[in-house]
Amino acid sequence: MNFTYSKKEKLKSKKLIDKLFTEGNSVSAYPLRMVYLSTSFDDAVIAKTGVSVSKRNFKKAPDRNRIKRLLRECYRLNKAEYFNNVTNQYTFMILYIGKEKPTYSEVETKMKQLFEKFSNKISE
């Protein structure tokens, strides 16, 4: 798995997102929460991922966009380390549930914790 986040890897399907939130499981490493679901789709990618930041906590769009950029970048750089051994296809939604603006280093450490928890959960 390489360090890209291509269009095929982005979660855009409304049906898939609805299914993810109704049937999916979640893991948390505050201020991040990841909802995941084992699915199958036609694309030859291991995971389709989306990111989201609450409008309730961050009223200004530039703040939300900055956090989403941080989340996507941390995902892009760390996914190869944790998802190389995964055999099933997964759908992920990474949510930022904190109330203050994070730094890149904070997001990166929490993203790694989140991926560790996910890896432990699926290996059980």
N, CA, C and O atoms as a GROMACS GRO file, in nm:
protein
  496
    1MET      N    1   0.086  -0.118   0.000
    1MET     CA    2   0.000   0.000   0.000
    1MET      C    3   0.090   0.123   0.000
    1MET      O    4   0.186   0.131   0.077
    2ASN      N    5   0.059   0.218  -0.086
    2ASN     CA    6   0.144   0.336  -0.097
    2ASN      C    7   0.086   0.455  -0.019
    2ASN      O    8  -0.021   0.446   0.041
    3PHE      N    9   0.160   0.565  -0.021
    3PHE     CA   10   0.122   0.683   0.057
    3PHE      C   11   0.034   0.779  -0.022
    3PHE      O   12   0.057   0.899  -0.020
    4THR      N   13  -0.065   0.728  -0.090
    4THR     CA   14  -0.156   0.815  -0.164
    4THR      C   15  -0.296   0.805  -0.104
    4THR      O   16  -0.326   0.713  -0.028
    5TYR      N   17  -0.378   0.899  -0.140
    5TYR     CA   18  -0.519   0.898  -0.099
    5TYR      C   19  -0.598   0.934  -0.224
    5TYR      O   20  -0.644   1.047  -0.241
    6SER      N   21  -0.614   0.835  -0.312
    6SER     CA   22  -0.672   0.859  -0.443
    6SER      C   23  -0.824   0.871  -0.436
    6SER      O   24  -0.886   0.847  -0.332
    7LYS      N   25  -0.881   0.907  -0.548
    7LYS     CA   26  -1.026   0.924  -0.558
    7LYS      C   27  -1.100   0.794  -0.526
    7LYS      O   28  -1.208   0.796  -0.467
    8LYS      N   29  -1.042   0.682  -0.566
    8LYS     CA   30  -1.105   0.551  -0.541
    8LYS      C   31  -1.114   0.519  -0.392
    8LYS      O   32  -1.202   0.444  -0.349
    9GLU      N   33  -1.022   0.575  -0.314
    9GLU     CA   34  -1.019   0.547  -0.170
    9GLU      C   35  -1.110   0.637  -0.090
    9GLU      O   36  -1.127   0.615   0.030
   10LYS      N   37  -1.169   0.737  -0.151
   10LYS     CA   38  -1.255   0.831  -0.079
   10LYS      C   39  -1.396   0.775  -0.068
   10LYS      O   40  -1.450   0.719  -0.164
   11LEU      N   41  -1.455   0.792   0.047
   11LEU     CA   42  -1.590   0.745   0.073
   11LEU      C   43  -1.689   0.852   0.029
   11LEU      O   44  -1.697   0.958   0.091
   12LYS      N   45  -1.764   0.824  -0.078
   12LYS     CA   46  -1.856   0.923  -0.132
   12LYS      C   47  -1.999   0.872  -0.145
   12LYS      O   48  -2.093   0.951  -0.157
   13SER      N   49  -2.017   0.741  -0.144
   13SER     CA   50  -2.148   0.681  -0.164
   13SER      C   51  -2.240   0.705  -0.045
   13SER      O   52  -2.210   0.665   0.068
   14LYS      N   53  -2.353   0.770  -0.071
   14LYS     CA   54  -2.451   0.799   0.034
   14LYS      C   55  -2.503   0.669   0.096
   14LYS      O   56  -2.519   0.660   0.218
   15LYS      N   57  -2.530   0.569   0.012
   15LYS     CA   58  -2.580   0.440   0.062
   15LYS      C   59  -2.479   0.374   0.154
   15LYS      O   60  -2.515   0.320   0.259
   16LEU      N   61  -2.352   0.379   0.115
   16LEU     CA   62  -2.247   0.318   0.195
   16LEU      C   63  -2.229   0.391   0.327
   16LEU      O   64  -2.205   0.328   0.430
   17ILE      N   65  -2.240   0.524   0.325
   17ILE     CA   66  -2.228   0.604   0.448
   17ILE      C   67  -2.344   0.573   0.543
   17ILE      O   68  -2.323   0.557   0.663
   18ASP      N   69  -2.467   0.566   0.489
   18ASP     CA   70  -2.583   0.532   0.572
   18ASP      C   71  -2.567   0.394   0.634
   18ASP      O   72  -2.594   0.376   0.753
   19LYS      N   73  -2.524   0.298   0.554
   19LYS     CA   74  -2.503   0.161   0.603
   19LYS      C   75  -2.394   0.158   0.711
   19LYS      O   76  -2.406   0.086   0.810
   20LEU      N   77  -2.290   0.237   0.691
   20LEU     CA   78  -2.180   0.245   0.786
   20LEU      C   79  -2.229   0.292   0.923
   20LEU      O   80  -2.192   0.234   1.025
   21PHE      N   81  -2.313   0.397   0.926
   21PHE     CA   82  -2.359   0.449   1.054
   21PHE      C   83  -2.469   0.366   1.118
   21PHE      O   84  -2.488   0.373   1.239
   22THR      N   85  -2.543   0.287   1.039
   22THR     CA   86  -2.646   0.202   1.099
   22THR      C   87  -2.591   0.068   1.147
   22THR      O   88  -2.631   0.019   1.252
   23GLU      N   89  -2.498   0.009   1.071
   23GLU     CA   90  -2.450  -0.125   1.103
   23GLU      C   91  -2.306  -0.130   1.154
   23GLU      O   92  -2.262  -0.234   1.202
   24GLY      N   93  -2.233  -0.020   1.146
   24GLY     CA   94  -2.091  -0.020   1.177
   24GLY      C   95  -2.058  -0.022   1.325
   24GLY      O   96  -2.142   0.005   1.409
   25ASN      N   97  -1.933  -0.055   1.354
   25ASN     CA   98  -1.877  -0.052   1.489
   25ASN      C   99  -1.785   0.068   1.498
   25ASN      O  100  -1.750   0.128   1.396
   26SER      N  101  -1.745   0.104   1.621
   26SER     CA  102  -1.656   0.218   1.632
   26SER      C  103  -1.548   0.197   1.736
   26SER      O  104  -1.563   0.118   1.829
   27VAL      N  105  -1.439   0.270   1.718
   27VAL     CA  106  -1.331   0.278   1.816
   27VAL      C  107  -1.300   0.425   1.836
   27VAL      O  108  -1.318   0.506   1.745
   28SER      N  109  -1.252   0.460   1.957
   28SER     CA  110  -1.225   0.601   1.988
   28SER      C  111  -1.088   0.617   2.051
   28SER      O  112  -1.041   0.532   2.125
   29ALA      N  113  -1.027   0.729   2.020
   29ALA     CA  114  -0.907   0.777   2.088
   29ALA      C  115  -0.928   0.928   2.090
   29ALA      O  116  -0.890   0.998   1.997
   30TYR      N  117  -0.989   0.976   2.199
   30TYR     CA  118  -1.031   1.116   2.204
   30TYR      C  119  -0.918   1.207   2.159
   30TYR      O  120  -0.806   1.191   2.207
   31PRO      N  121  -0.942   1.301   2.072
   31PRO     CA  122  -1.066   1.354   2.016
   31PRO      C  123  -1.106   1.292   1.882
   31PRO      O  124  -1.180   1.354   1.806
   32LEU      N  125  -1.059   1.171   1.851
   32LEU     CA  126  -1.097   1.106   1.725
   32LEU      C  127  -1.186   0.986   1.752
   32LEU      O  128  -1.174   0.919   1.855
   33ARG      N  129  -1.275   0.961   1.658
   33ARG     CA  130  -1.361   0.844   1.664
   33ARG      C  131  -1.368   0.788   1.523
   33ARG      O  132  -1.385   0.863   1.427
   34MET      N  133  -1.355   0.656   1.510
   34MET     CA  134  -1.359   0.594   1.378
   34MET      C  135  -1.471   0.492   1.376
   34MET      O  136  -1.474   0.399   1.457
   35VAL      N  137  -1.562   0.508   1.282
   35VAL     CA  138  -1.669   0.413   1.260
   35VAL      C  139  -1.625   0.328   1.141
   35VAL      O  140  -1.584   0.381   1.038
   36TYR      N  141  -1.632   0.196   1.156
   36TYR     CA  142  -1.586   0.108   1.048
   36TYR      C  143  -1.687  -0.004   1.023
   36TYR      O  144  -1.767  -0.040   1.110
   37LEU      N  145  -1.681  -0.056   0.902
   37LEU     CA  146  -1.769  -0.164   0.862
   37LEU      C  147  -1.698  -0.249   0.757
   37LEU      O  148  -1.642  -0.196   0.662
   38SER      N  149  -1.701  -0.378   0.775
   38SER     CA  150  -1.644  -0.468   0.676
   38SER      C  151  -1.743  -0.481   0.560
   38SER      O  152  -1.855  -0.528   0.580
   39THR      N  153  -1.702  -0.439   0.442
   39THR     CA  154  -1.791  -0.442   0.326
   39THR      C  155  -1.715  -0.498   0.207
   39THR      O  156  -1.598  -0.534   0.217
   40SER      N  157  -1.783  -0.504   0.095
   40SER     CA  158  -1.714  -0.539  -0.030
   40SER      C  159  -1.762  -0.443  -0.138
   40SER      O  160  -1.882  -0.414  -0.150
   41PHE      N  161  -1.668  -0.394  -0.216
   41PHE     CA  162  -1.700  -0.304  -0.326
   41PHE      C  163  -1.614  -0.341  -0.445
   41PHE      O  164  -1.518  -0.416  -0.432
   42ASP      N  165  -1.650  -0.288  -0.560
   42ASP     CA  166  -1.586  -0.328  -0.686
   42ASP      C  167  -1.442  -0.280  -0.700
   42ASP      O  168  -1.360  -0.347  -0.763
   43ASP      N  169  -1.411  -0.165  -0.643
   43ASP     CA  170  -1.276  -0.111  -0.656
   43ASP      C  171  -1.173  -0.202  -0.589
   43ASP      O  172  -1.204  -0.272  -0.493
   44ALA      N  173  -1.052  -0.200  -0.641
   44ALA     CA  174  -0.946  -0.284  -0.587
   44ALA      C  175  -0.869  -0.211  -0.477
   44ALA      O  176  -0.746  -0.209  -0.477
   45VAL      N  177  -0.943  -0.153  -0.383
   45VAL     CA  178  -0.879  -0.086  -0.270
   45VAL      C  179  -0.920  -0.157  -0.142
   45VAL      O  180  -1.026  -0.219  -0.135
   46ILE      N  181  -0.835  -0.148  -0.041
   46ILE     CA  182  -0.863  -0.216   0.086
   46ILE      C  183  -0.963  -0.138   0.169
   46ILE      O  184  -1.047  -0.196   0.238
   47ALA      N  185  -0.955  -0.004   0.163
   47ALA     CA  186  -1.042   0.078   0.247
   47ALA      C  187  -1.090   0.202   0.174
   47ALA      O  188  -1.017   0.264   0.097
   48LYS      N  189  -1.215   0.236   0.200
   48LYS     CA  190  -1.270   0.364   0.155
   48LYS      C  191  -1.291   0.446   0.282
   48LYS      O  192  -1.351   0.399   0.379
   49THR      N  193  -1.240   0.567   0.280
   49THR     CA  194  -1.238   0.648   0.402
   49THR      C  195  -1.293   0.786   0.379
   49THR      O  196  -1.269   0.849   0.276
   50GLY      N  197  -1.368   0.835   0.479
   50GLY     CA  198  -1.417   0.972   0.479
   50GLY      C  199  -1.379   1.036   0.611
   50GLY      O  200  -1.356   0.968   0.711
   51VAL      N  201  -1.373   1.169   0.612
   51VAL     CA  202  -1.345   1.242   0.736
   51VAL      C  203  -1.455   1.344   0.758
   51VAL      O  204  -1.516   1.393   0.663
   52SER      N  205  -1.480   1.375   0.885
   52SER     CA  206  -1.587   1.469   0.917
   52SER      C  207  -1.553   1.545   1.045
   52SER      O  208  -1.493   1.492   1.138
   53VAL      N  209  -1.595   1.673   1.046
   53VAL     CA  210  -1.578   1.758   1.162
   53VAL      C  211  -1.712   1.824   1.190
   53VAL      O  212  -1.777   1.874   1.098
   54SER      N  213  -1.753   1.825   1.315
   54SER     CA  214  -1.884   1.876   1.352
   54SER      C  215  -1.895   2.027   1.334
   54SER      O  216  -1.807   2.104   1.374
   55LYS      N  217  -2.004   2.068   1.272
   55LYS     CA  218  -2.033   2.210   1.254
   55LYS      C  219  -2.073   2.273   1.388
   55LYS      O  220  -2.057   2.393   1.408
   56ARG      N  221  -2.123   2.191   1.478
   56ARG     CA  222  -2.164   2.240   1.609
   56ARG      C  223  -2.043   2.290   1.689
   56ARG      O  224  -2.051   2.391   1.759
   57ASN      N  225  -1.931   2.218   1.677
   57ASN     CA  226  -1.811   2.254   1.753
   57ASN      C  227  -1.724   2.359   1.684
   57ASN      O  228  -1.656   2.436   1.750
   58PHE      N  229  -1.728   2.361   1.552
   58PHE     CA  230  -1.647   2.456   1.475
   58PHE      C  231  -1.738   2.528   1.376
   58PHE      O  232  -1.770   2.475   1.269
   59LYS      N  233  -1.777   2.647   1.412
   59LYS     CA  234  -1.874   2.722   1.331
   59LYS      C  235  -1.816   2.768   1.198
   59LYS      O  236  -1.888   2.774   1.098
   60LYS      N  237  -1.687   2.801   1.197
   60LYS     CA  238  -1.625   2.858   1.077
   60LYS      C  239  -1.570   2.750   0.986
   60LYS      O  240  -1.497   2.661   1.030
   61ALA      N  241  -1.606   2.758   0.858
   61ALA     CA  242  -1.564   2.658   0.760
   61ALA      C  243  -1.412   2.645   0.750
   61ALA      O  244  -1.363   2.533   0.736
   62PRO      N  245  -1.335   2.754   0.754
   62PRO     CA  246  -1.190   2.736   0.746
   62PRO      C  247  -1.132   2.651   0.859
   62PRO      O  248  -1.036   2.577   0.838
   63ASP      N  249  -1.191   2.661   0.978
   63ASP     CA  250  -1.146   2.577   1.089
   63ASP      C  251  -1.176   2.430   1.063
   63ASP      O  252  -1.091   2.344   1.083
   64ARG      N  253  -1.298   2.403   1.016
   64ARG     CA  254  -1.336   2.265   0.984
   64ARG      C  255  -1.249   2.208   0.873
   64ARG      O  256  -1.203   2.094   0.880
   65ASN      N  257  -1.226   2.289   0.770
   65ASN     CA  258  -1.145   2.243   0.657
   65ASN      C  259  -1.002   2.212   0.698
   65ASN      O  260  -0.943   2.116   0.651
   66ARG      N  261  -0.947   2.294   0.785
   66ARG     CA  262  -0.810   2.273   0.833
   66ARG      C  263  -0.800   2.140   0.907
   66ARG      O  264  -0.707   2.063   0.886
   67ILE      N  265  -0.896   2.113   0.994
   67ILE     CA  266  -0.895   1.988   1.070
   67ILE      C  267  -0.913   1.869   0.976
   67ILE      O  268  -0.847   1.766   0.994
   68LYS      N  269  -1.000   1.882   0.878
   68LYS     CA  270  -1.020   1.773   0.782
   68LYS      C  271  -0.892   1.746   0.703
   68LYS      O  272  -0.858   1.631   0.676
   69ARG      N  273  -0.821   1.853   0.665
   69ARG     CA  274  -0.694   1.835   0.595
   69ARG      C  275  -0.593   1.760   0.683
   69ARG      O  276  -0.522   1.672   0.635
   70LEU      N  277  -0.587   1.796   0.812
   70LEU     CA  278  -0.497   1.727   0.905
   70LEU      C  279  -0.534   1.578   0.916
   70LEU      O  280  -0.447   1.492   0.916
   71LEU      N  281  -0.663   1.551   0.927
   71LEU     CA  282  -0.709   1.412   0.940
   71LEU      C  283  -0.672   1.331   0.816
   71LEU      O  284  -0.621   1.219   0.827
   72ARG      N  285  -0.698   1.388   0.698
   72ARG     CA  286  -0.667   1.316   0.574
   72ARG      C  287  -0.517   1.291   0.560
   72ARG      O  288  -0.476   1.183   0.518
   73GLU      N  289  -0.436   1.390   0.596
   73GLU     CA  290  -0.291   1.376   0.584
   73GLU      C  291  -0.239   1.268   0.680
   73GLU      O  292  -0.156   1.186   0.641
   74CYS      N  293  -0.286   1.268   0.803
   74CYS     CA  294  -0.244   1.166   0.899
   74CYS      C  295  -0.288   1.027   0.854
   74CYS      O  296  -0.213   0.930   0.867
   75TYR      N  297  -0.407   1.018   0.800
   75TYR     CA  298  -0.455   0.890   0.748
   75TYR      C  299  -0.366   0.843   0.634
   75TYR      O  300  -0.323   0.728   0.631
   76ARG      N  301  -0.338   0.933   0.541
   76ARG     CA  302  -0.260   0.900   0.422
   76ARG      C  303  -0.121   0.848   0.459
   76ARG      O  304  -0.072   0.752   0.400
   77LEU      N  305  -0.057   0.912   0.557
   77LEU     CA  306   0.080   0.874   0.593
   77LEU      C  307   0.088   0.748   0.680
   77LEU      O  308   0.190   0.681   0.680
   78ASN      N  309  -0.018   0.716   0.753
   78ASN     CA  310  -0.013   0.604   0.847
   78ASN      C  311  -0.089   0.480   0.803
   78ASN      O  312  -0.076   0.375   0.866
   79LYS      N  313  -0.168   0.489   0.696
   79LYS     CA  314  -0.251   0.374   0.658
   79LYS      C  315  -0.169   0.253   0.616
   79LYS      O  316  -0.207   0.140   0.646
   80ALA      N  317  -0.057   0.274   0.548
   80ALA     CA  318   0.023   0.161   0.500
   80ALA      C  319   0.075   0.076   0.616
   80ALA      O  320   0.082  -0.046   0.605
   81GLU      N  321   0.111   0.141   0.725
   81GLU     CA  322   0.166   0.071   0.841
   81GLU      C  323   0.064  -0.023   0.904
   81GLU      O  324   0.100  -0.129   0.955
   82TYR      N  325  -0.064   0.016   0.902
   82TYR     CA  326  -0.166  -0.062   0.974
   82TYR      C  327  -0.254  -0.149   0.885
   82TYR      O  328  -0.310  -0.248   0.932
   83PHE      N  329  -0.269  -0.112   0.758
   83PHE     CA  330  -0.364  -0.184   0.673
   83PHE      C  331  -0.300  -0.276   0.570
   83PHE      O  332  -0.372  -0.331   0.486
   84ASN      N  333  -0.168  -0.294   0.571
   84ASN     CA  334  -0.104  -0.384   0.476
   84ASN      C  335  -0.145  -0.528   0.497
   84ASN      O  336  -0.154  -0.604   0.401
   85ASN      N  337  -0.171  -0.568   0.622
   85ASN     CA  338  -0.202  -0.707   0.652
   85ASN      C  339  -0.352  -0.737   0.648
   85ASN      O  340  -0.392  -0.852   0.667
   86VAL      N  341  -0.435  -0.636   0.623
   86VAL     CA  342  -0.580  -0.655   0.624
   86VAL      C  343  -0.623  -0.725   0.495
   86VAL      O  344  -0.580  -0.687   0.386
   87THR      N  345  -0.708  -0.827   0.509
   87THR     CA  346  -0.752  -0.901   0.391
   87THR      C  347  -0.890  -0.855   0.344
   87THR      O  348  -0.916  -0.853   0.223
   88ASN      N  349  -0.978  -0.820   0.436
   88ASN     CA  350  -1.113  -0.774   0.400
   88ASN      C  351  -1.111  -0.630   0.353
   88ASN      O  352  -1.015  -0.556   0.377
   89GLN      N  353  -1.218  -0.591   0.285
   89GLN     CA  354  -1.235  -0.451   0.248
   89GLN      C  355  -1.316  -0.382   0.357
   89GLN      O  356  -1.412  -0.440   0.410
   90TYR      N  357  -1.278  -0.261   0.391
   90TYR     CA  358  -1.344  -0.187   0.498
   90TYR      C  359  -1.386  -0.049   0.450
   90TYR      O  360  -1.330   0.008   0.357
   91THR      N  361  -1.487   0.002   0.519
   91THR     CA  362  -1.531   0.139   0.502
   91THR      C  363  -1.507   0.210   0.634
   91THR      O  364  -1.546   0.159   0.740
   92PHE      N  365  -1.444   0.326   0.629
   92PHE     CA  366  -1.414   0.403   0.751
   92PHE      C  367  -1.471   0.543   0.742
   92PHE      O  368  -1.478   0.602   0.634
   93MET      N  369  -1.511   0.595   0.857
   93MET     CA  370  -1.543   0.738   0.869
   93MET      C  371  -1.469   0.784   0.994
   93MET      O  372  -1.493   0.734   1.104
   94ILE      N  373  -1.378   0.878   0.976
   94ILE     CA  374  -1.301   0.931   1.089
   94ILE      C  375  -1.363   1.063   1.129
   94ILE      O  376  -1.370   1.156   1.049
   95LEU      N  377  -1.408   1.071   1.253
   95LEU     CA  378  -1.477   1.190   1.304
   95LEU      C  379  -1.390   1.261   1.407
   95LEU      O  380  -1.327   1.197   1.491
   96TYR      N  381  -1.386   1.393   1.398
   96TYR     CA  382  -1.317   1.472   1.499
   96TYR      C  383  -1.423   1.521   1.596
   96TYR      O  384  -1.510   1.598   1.558
   97ILE      N  385  -1.416   1.475   1.723
   97ILE     CA  386  -1.522   1.508   1.819
   97ILE      C  387  -1.475   1.604   1.928
   97ILE      O  388  -1.548   1.630   2.023
   98GLY      N  389  -1.351   1.656   1.915
   98GLY     CA  390  -1.299   1.750   2.014
   98GLY      C  391  -1.360   1.888   1.996
   98GLY      O  392  -1.433   1.914   1.900
   99LYS      N  393  -1.329   1.977   2.090
   99LYS     CA  394  -1.384   2.112   2.084
   99LYS      C  395  -1.279   2.219   2.058
   99LYS      O  396  -1.314   2.334   2.029
  100GLU      N  397  -1.149   2.184   2.067
  100GLU     CA  398  -1.047   2.283   2.037
  100GLU      C  399  -0.964   2.241   1.915
  100GLU      O  400  -0.955   2.123   1.882
  101LYS      N  401  -0.904   2.340   1.849
  101LYS     CA  402  -0.828   2.313   1.727
  101LYS      C  403  -0.701   2.234   1.760
  101LYS      O  404  -0.624   2.274   1.847
  102PRO      N  405  -0.680   2.123   1.689
  102PRO     CA  406  -0.563   2.039   1.718
  102PRO      C  407  -0.441   2.081   1.637
  102PRO      O  408  -0.451   2.153   1.538
  103THR      N  409  -0.325   2.034   1.681
  103THR     CA  410  -0.204   2.048   1.602
  103THR      C  411  -0.182   1.918   1.525
  103THR      O  412  -0.247   1.817   1.553
  104TYR      N  413  -0.092   1.922   1.429
  104TYR     CA  414  -0.066   1.803   1.349
  104TYR      C  415  -0.014   1.688   1.436
  104TYR      O  416  -0.056   1.574   1.420
  105SER      N  417   0.076   1.718   1.528
  105SER     CA  418   0.135   1.612   1.612
  105SER      C  419   0.030   1.545   1.700
  105SER      O  420   0.034   1.424   1.720
  106GLU      N  421  -0.063   1.624   1.754
  106GLU     CA  422  -0.171   1.566   1.835
  106GLU      C  423  -0.256   1.471   1.751
  106GLU      O  424  -0.287   1.360   1.794
  107VAL      N  425  -0.293   1.516   1.632
  107VAL     CA  426  -0.377   1.434   1.545
  107VAL      C  427  -0.303   1.307   1.506
  107VAL      O  428  -0.363   1.199   1.501
  108GLU      N  429  -0.175   1.318   1.477
  108GLU     CA  430  -0.099   1.201   1.435
  108GLU      C  431  -0.090   1.096   1.546
  108GLU      O  432  -0.108   0.977   1.520
  109THR      N  433  -0.062   1.138   1.669
  109THR     CA  434  -0.052   1.040   1.777
  109THR      C  435  -0.187   0.974   1.804
  109THR      O  436  -0.193   0.854   1.827
  110LYS      N  437  -0.293   1.052   1.800
  110LYS     CA  438  -0.426   0.994   1.824
  110LYS      C  439  -0.468   0.902   1.709
  110LYS      O  440  -0.534   0.801   1.731
  111MET      N  441  -0.430   0.938   1.586
  111MET     CA  442  -0.462   0.854   1.470
  111MET      C  443  -0.393   0.718   1.483
  111MET      O  444  -0.452   0.615   1.452
  112LYS      N  445  -0.269   0.719   1.529
  112LYS     CA  446  -0.196   0.593   1.549
  112LYS      C  447  -0.263   0.508   1.657
  112LYS      O  448  -0.275   0.387   1.642
  113GLN      N  449  -0.307   0.573   1.766
  113GLN     CA  450  -0.377   0.500   1.872
  113GLN      C  451  -0.507   0.440   1.818
  113GLN      O  452  -0.542   0.327   1.850
  114LEU      N  453  -0.576   0.518   1.736
  114LEU     CA  454  -0.702   0.474   1.676
  114LEU      C  455  -0.679   0.351   1.589
  114LEU      O  456  -0.754   0.254   1.597
  115PHE      N  457  -0.577   0.355   1.505
  115PHE     CA  458  -0.546   0.241   1.418
  115PHE      C  459  -0.504   0.119   1.498
  115PHE      O  460  -0.536   0.006   1.461
  116GLU      N  461  -0.431   0.141   1.608
  116GLU     CA  462  -0.392   0.029   1.696
  116GLU      C  463  -0.516  -0.039   1.754
  116GLU      O  464  -0.528  -0.161   1.751
  117LYS      N  465  -0.609   0.043   1.806
  117LYS     CA  466  -0.732  -0.013   1.862
  117LYS      C  467  -0.811  -0.089   1.757
  117LYS      O  468  -0.865  -0.196   1.784
  118PHE      N  469  -0.817  -0.033   1.636
  118PHE     CA  470  -0.888  -0.099   1.527
  118PHE      C  471  -0.822  -0.232   1.495
  118PHE      O  472  -0.891  -0.333   1.480
  119SER      N  473  -0.690  -0.234   1.483
  119SER     CA  474  -0.617  -0.357   1.452
  119SER      C  475  -0.641  -0.464   1.557
  119SER      O  476  -0.658  -0.582   1.524
  120ASN      N  477  -0.641  -0.421   1.684
  120ASN     CA  478  -0.665  -0.517   1.792
  120ASN      C  479  -0.807  -0.572   1.786
  120ASN      O  480  -0.829  -0.691   1.811
  121LYS      N  481  -0.902  -0.488   1.753
  121LYS     CA  482  -1.042  -0.530   1.749
  121LYS      C  483  -1.069  -0.630   1.637
  121LYS      O  484  -1.142  -0.727   1.656
  122ILE      N  485  -1.011  -0.606   1.519
  122ILE     CA  486  -1.039  -0.696   1.408
  122ILE      C  487  -0.960  -0.827   1.418
  122ILE      O  488  -0.997  -0.928   1.358
  123SER      N  489  -0.849  -0.824   1.494
  123SER     CA  490  -0.770  -0.947   1.509
  123SER      C  491  -0.830  -1.042   1.612
  123SER      O  492  -0.791  -1.159   1.618
  124GLU      N  493  -0.925  -0.994   1.694
  124GLU     CA  494  -0.989  -1.079   1.795
  124GLU      C  495  -1.077  -1.184   1.733
  124GLU      O  496  -1.138  -1.264   1.804
   0.00000   0.00000   0.00000
